[in-house]
Amino acid sequence: MGKVQAPKRNQTIAARRRRWAVLGFLGPNLIGFLVFTIFPISASLVISFYEWPLLGDAVAVGFKNFLRMFTRDPVFWQISFNTIYFVAGYIILNLVVSIGLAVWLTSGIRFAGLFRFVFFLPVVAPMVANSVVWRLLFVPDTGLFAAALATIGVEAPNWLGSPNWAMPSVILMSVWAGFGYNMIIFIAGIQAIPASIYEAAEIDGVNAWTRFRHITFPMISPSIFFATVMTLISALKVFEQPYILTGGGPGSSTTTIVFYLYQQGFQNYDLGYASSIAWMLFLVIMFVTAIQFWGQKKWVHYA
C-alpha cells in the first residue's frame, strides 16, 4: 500500500508545485490588473454617485450627476453631436481609404512592401507628434496646405479656427494617422483568398468592380467587421487630436466626450460628474458593440 500511495503523493506534490509556479508567473500581472484596472474602474463607479470636488468633501447625490448630464447640461448634447460627427466621418473615410489601398497593394504593383511601410508608419508614430506636425501644416497663411492651394490661386480657409472647418480638419488628420492599421488587416484578408477564385472570375470575363463586390468584399467581411468594431471604439475615445490641434475650439465645435470628461475632471475638478460621463461612454460603447455583433450575422461571411 505504501508503494501505491507514494506515486500519488509525488503527483500531488508536483501538481501543487505547478500551481504555485503558474501563480508566480501570473501574480505580478494579476496584481497590476487589480490595482491599476479593476480598482480604478470600481472607484469611478462609486465616485459617479457623489458630488466629489478634487479639493473638498464628497457628498452623496445618487443619480444626480447622470440626470444633470441629460437634462441640465446643454453643452453635453453639443459635444455628443461633435463625437457622432467625428465617428461617422472618421470610420467611413478610414475604411474606404484602407480598403482601397489594400486592394491596390495586393494587385501586384512594384515596391508594394515599401508602400506598406510608408502607409503604416503614422500608426506607430506618437499621436501627439502627429498632431503637432499637422497643426503646423494647418497654419492659415504659411502652412504647407495654404501654400499648395496658393499655387492654384485658391485661398486656404482657417482650418483650425473656423467652426465649419475645424472638425473636418481633425477628421482628416486622424484618418491619415490611423488608416494604416486597418490597411494591414485588409491586406492579410485579401492575401488569404485563394488565387483560383480570381483566376476563374477572369476566365469568365468578370471586371474589377464585380470581382471586388462579389469576391473580395464577402471574403474579407470578417476583417471588415473586426476593423469596424475596433475603429468605432477608438473613434468614440478620441482625445489627443482635438486637444492638440484645436483645444476643443473654436468655441466647443471640436470638443468630444472624452475631451469634455477631461475638462470636467481635471480643469473644473468635478470628479463625480466626470466619472458619470465616463460610465455613460462605457455603456454607449458596450451597446454599440453589441449591436454590431448582432448585425454582423447578416453580412459577415465566415469560410
Salt bridges, closest charged atoms under 4 A:
GLU51 OE1 - LYS64 NZ 3.99
ASP270 OD2 - ARG68 NH1 2.82
